[in-house]
Amino acid sequence: MPPPKLVVLLDEGVPAQVAEVFLTHGHEVIPFESVLTPSVADELVCAVAIANNALLIAYDNDMKQYVRRKGQGPDRFRNLHLLKFNCPEPIAAARLEEAMSLIENEWAVANQKVARRVYVEINAHDIRTFR
């Protein structure tokens, strides 16, 4: 059985090559500029990702604060799915290609369970998932 189709929302500044990797694997990509305006608040980006049941793809270090706050303060972003890049932009697409099967698996697991979300960090030398 093929992995479930991902819907991804690219945050501002995510390289176009990252979108190409998702498209090559048959996933749907929502480009930042098609739904948001430059320099919009991170909270709005998160809200748009949740509204579209999309995996937010980000380089912005501030984004991980929204997934890590689960259970603390308002749970406004408790359903936020995040793929966070912590590697240099020139290697992002290659690192994503290496991580795609993990991401697809995490997406499948998250869609089978209530209140489960995807949170993956791609670094230059490792790939981490947080459940």
Contacts in CASP RR format, 6 or more apart in sequence:
PFRMAT RR
TARGET T0000
AUTHOR 0000-0000-0000
METHOD contacts of the structure
MODEL  1
MPPPKLVVLLDEGVPAQVAEVFLTHGHEVIPFESVLTPSVADELVCAVAI
ANNALLIAYDNDMKQYVRRKGQGPDRFRNLHLLKFNCPEPIAAARLEEAM
SLIENEWAVANQKVARRVYVEINAHDIRTFR
3 104 0 8 1.000
3 105 0 8 1.000
3 107 0 8 1.000
3 108 0 8 1.000
4 104 0 8 1.000
4 107 0 8 1.000
4 108 0 8 1.000
4 111 0 8 1.000
5 26 0 8 1.000
5 27 0 8 1.000
5 28 0 8 1.000
6 22 0 8 1.000
6 27 0 8 1.000
6 28 0 8 1.000
6 55 0 8 1.000
6 103 0 8 1.000
6 104 0 8 1.000
6 107 0 8 1.000
7 27 0 8 1.000
7 28 0 8 1.000
7 30 0 8 1.000
7 52 0 8 1.000
7 53 0 8 1.000
7 54 0 8 1.000
7 55 0 8 1.000
8 19 0 8 1.000
8 22 0 8 1.000
8 27 0 8 1.000
8 28 0 8 1.000
8 29 0 8 1.000
8 30 0 8 1.000
8 54 0 8 1.000
8 55 0 8 1.000
8 56 0 8 1.000
8 57 0 8 1.000
8 83 0 8 1.000
9 30 0 8 1.000
9 32 0 8 1.000
9 35 0 8 1.000
9 45 0 8 1.000
9 48 0 8 1.000
9 49 0 8 1.000
9 52 0 8 1.000
9 54 0 8 1.000
9 55 0 8 1.000
9 56 0 8 1.000
9 57 0 8 1.000
10 18 0 8 1.000
10 19 0 8 1.000
10 29 0 8 1.000
10 30 0 8 1.000
10 31 0 8 1.000
10 32 0 8 1.000
10 57 0 8 1.000
11 32 0 8 1.000
11 45 0 8 1.000
11 56 0 8 1.000
11 57 0 8 1.000
11 58 0 8 1.000
11 59 0 8 1.000
11 60 0 8 1.000
11 63 0 8 1.000
12 32 0 8 1.000
12 36 0 8 1.000
12 38 0 8 1.000
12 39 0 8 1.000
12 40 0 8 1.000
12 45 0 8 1.000
12 60 0 8 1.000
13 32 0 8 1.000
13 59 0 8 1.000
14 32 0 8 1.000
14 57 0 8 1.000
14 58 0 8 1.000
14 59 0 8 1.000
14 85 0 8 1.000
14 92 0 8 1.000
15 89 0 8 1.000
15 92 0 8 1.000
15 93 0 8 1.000
17 92 0 8 1.000
17 93 0 8 1.000
18 57 0 8 1.000
18 85 0 8 1.000
18 92 0 8 1.000
18 93 0 8 1.000
18 96 0 8 1.000
19 29 0 8 1.000
19 31 0 8 1.000
20 93 0 8 1.000
21 93 0 8 1.000
21 96 0 8 1.000
21 97 0 8 1.000
21 100 0 8 1.000
22 28 0 8 1.000
22 29 0 8 1.000
22 96 0 8 1.000
23 29 0 8 1.000
25 100 0 8 1.000
25 104 0 8 1.000
30 52 0 8 1.000
30 54 0 8 1.000
32 45 0 8 1.000
35 48 0 8 1.000
35 52 0 8 1.000
36 44 0 8 1.000
36 45 0 8 1.000
36 48 0 8 1.000
42 60 0 8 1.000
42 62 0 8 1.000
42 63 0 8 1.000
42 66 0 8 1.000
43 66 0 8 1.000
45 56 0 8 1.000
45 58 0 8 1.000
45 63 0 8 1.000
46 56 0 8 1.000
46 63 0 8 1.000
46 66 0 8 1.000
46 77 0 8 1.000
46 80 0 8 1.000
48 54 0 8 1.000
49 55 0 8 1.000
49 56 0 8 1.000
49 80 0 8 1.000
49 81 0 8 1.000
50 77 0 8 1.000
50 79 0 8 1.000
50 80 0 8 1.000
54 81 0 8 1.000
55 81 0 8 1.000
55 82 0 8 1.000
55 83 0 8 1.000
55 103 0 8 1.000
55 107 0 8 1.000
55 118 0 8 1.000
56 63 0 8 1.000
56 80 0 8 1.000
56 81 0 8 1.000
56 82 0 8 1.000
56 83 0 8 1.000
57 83 0 8 1.000
57 85 0 8 1.000
58 82 0 8 1.000
58 83 0 8 1.000
58 84 0 8 1.000
58 85 0 8 1.000
59 84 0 8 1.000
59 85 0 8 1.000
59 89 0 8 1.000
63 82 0 8 1.000
63 84 0 8 1.000
64 82 0 8 1.000
64 84 0 8 1.000
64 119 0 8 1.000
64 121 0 8 1.000
66 77 0 8 1.000
66 80 0 8 1.000
66 82 0 8 1.000
67 77 0 8 1.000
67 80 0 8 1.000
67 82 0 8 1.000
67 117 0 8 1.000
67 119 0 8 1.000
67 130 0 8 1.000
69 77 0 8 1.000
70 77 0 8 1.000
70 78 0 8 1.000
71 78 0 8 1.000
78 115 0 8 1.000
78 117 0 8 1.000
79 115 0 8 1.000
79 117 0 8 1.000
80 117 0 8 1.000
81 107 0 8 1.000
81 110 0 8 1.000
81 117 0 8 1.000
81 118 0 8 1.000
81 119 0 8 1.000
82 117 0 8 1.000
82 118 0 8 1.000
82 119 0 8 1.000
82 120 0 8 1.000
83 103 0 8 1.000
83 118 0 8 1.000
83 120 0 8 1.000
83 121 0 8 1.000
83 122 0 8 1.000
84 119 0 8 1.000
84 120 0 8 1.000
84 121 0 8 1.000
84 122 0 8 1.000
85 92 0 8 1.000
85 95 0 8 1.000
85 121 0 8 1.000
85 122 0 8 1.000
86 121 0 8 1.000
86 122 0 8 1.000
86 123 0 8 1.000
86 124 0 8 1.000
87 95 0 8 1.000
87 122 0 8 1.000
87 123 0 8 1.000
87 124 0 8 1.000
88 124 0 8 1.000
91 124 0 8 1.000
92 122 0 8 1.000
95 122 0 8 1.000
95 124 0 8 1.000
95 127 0 8 1.000
96 103 0 8 1.000
96 122 0 8 1.000
98 127 0 8 1.000
99 120 0 8 1.000
99 122 0 8 1.000
99 127 0 8 1.000
102 120 0 8 1.000
102 127 0 8 1.000
102 129 0 8 1.000
103 118 0 8 1.000
103 120 0 8 1.000
106 118 0 8 1.000
106 120 0 8 1.000
106 129 0 8 1.000
107 118 0 8 1.000
109 116 0 8 1.000
109 131 0 8 1.000
110 116 0 8 1.000
110 117 0 8 1.000
110 118 0 8 1.000
116 131 0 8 1.000
118 129 0 8 1.000
119 129 0 8 1.000
119 130 0 8 1.000
119 131 0 8 1.000
120 127 0 8 1.000
120 128 0 8 1.000
120 129 0 8 1.000
120 130 0 8 1.000
121 127 0 8 1.000
121 128 0 8 1.000
121 130 0 8 1.000
END
